[in-house]
Amino acid sequence: MVLLMLFAFIAGAATAVSPCALPVLPVVFAAGVTGGRKRPLGIALGLAVSFTFAVVVLVYVLSALGLPDSILRTFAIAVLLVFGLSLVLPKVADRVEFQISKMTSRGAGKVAGATQKSADGKDGFWSGFLVGAGLGFVYAPCAGPILAGVITATASQEFSSQRLLVALAYGLGSAITFFVLMIGGRKLIAPLMQRSQRIQMAMGLSMVFVAFAMFANLDTRFQTEIASALPSAIVNPTGGLEKSEAVSDDLAAARGSKSRFAGKEAGKPSNLPVLGTAPDFVGNERWFNTASGEPLTLRQLRGKVVLVDFWTYTCINCIRTQPYLKSWYSKYKDKGFVIVGVHTPEFPFERKAGNVQDAIKQAGITYPVAQDNAYKTWDAYSNEYWPAHYLIDAKGRVRATHFGEGEYKRTEAQIRGLLAEAGKGQLGGEAKAKNAVMPSKENITPETYLGAARAQGFVNGTISPGAQNFGAPPSDLPASTFAYSGRWRIDDESATALSADSRIDANFHARRVYLVLGSPGRTRSVSVELDGRPLKVVKVRDQKLYNLVDLQGVEDHRLTLRVAPGVTGFAFTFG
């Protein structure tokens, strides 16, 4: 833990002078060299606190209130704009400082011996703290990709003091570096500030410029361009350190991502090893296909062979396993076999019980399903995949696992072996899966997400949150790449069309193309074109997986989607 915090501190300090921090540096310098003598300290502390709050705590607040993550960036832009204008316009500066002094003096007046200097706000600490707080939200995405996986929480993860301390160490490393830069800049520019207010106005204008640049997403585009032109050692100064054995072990431990049952030999179906005691079903909000919705426990199922299936209803890989799961359940349920589906959502709309219930009905699933919105059962198994299968024997022990699609004959043989081990005979022939669709064996186009958090393969550069106009579609697309055009509102997990020219193009290599879509409020359309020719019009209403293309075999094509305003997309998958 100490080593990981030290690494985070060093990483934060190094990131403060990396290309990612370039859009932040003018604001740090402008705000730090003006105002009261304690303003640099306020900026540094405000940045460290808000950075930690943004990457660890605030995600839970936003999830609870149903607010988009882009609200943080909007807040940061507003703070920078107000304080930039306060440096350009002295009257605005006086009003801002007066309002801050009123707030701080109320607290200071309650403290015995509080000085007038701390009450009237002239030292600039609190105004600096607010600027730093705004910068922390801008700076949050700068954490290195490996470290970010540790310190950045999701609403489905439990709050972790370790994650909080690592994030704080990272924020302090950056804040101290910025503080040193501000103190150095203040000493250099102090003589000029005593003779003229023009320097202060120039600093204010630089803050206003950065605020407008952020509003137009120019900062993220600048970061992408300069990062692509520089060596990786400069872009991510701690990349080598992240890969060292000692640090990588601590990072893995902090993530808690290693499955407790993964990587062990499955053994022959007739002689499966014991991989460990199976965790129970915990923290589930609701159960489907059980008597009166009552929860199940492994103690209740003792004596049966149990297959635990982790899935989510928009996952195409999960959908393609369902014909096999249903055939096994139908054939062996009277022989002491049961499947328990654990529905652990990937997208926010998959948390709605009504959506899950509709998906279960539409898929024809009759075995029990637990709704695992809080990832409690997922975490109990240290699971990492959709779909994932854990095969449990009659004594409650995990005997085999399988992650992803395929290996259906092997899994059925393992089921039959454990049933025979439990004394169940006369199993008959193997089950027959109906309407099964096999994935393509070729190297097809990999899946990608439309939201800023996990978008990959887009020729638009870094996909950042906010409303933006991507302009005209590109004339050519490299293989297995994507392009936005027209106006879109990008969130972390999704993208919503905003205008009649909203469009997505993809150059894919696959037989089938799927896209998770939704249209809140009413039915809207997505026009599908293949190589410039109309293919179909998809009517979108419910938030689910839609099949856009179904060919005779794996082929190369350019896909064009003309998306009606109001339609939201989440993730592409290919088959």
Summary of the structure (lengths in Angstrom):
residues: 575
radius of gyration: 27.8
end to end distance: 42.2
largest distance: 97.5
contacts: 1907
relative contact order: 0.10
helix: 45%
strand: 19%
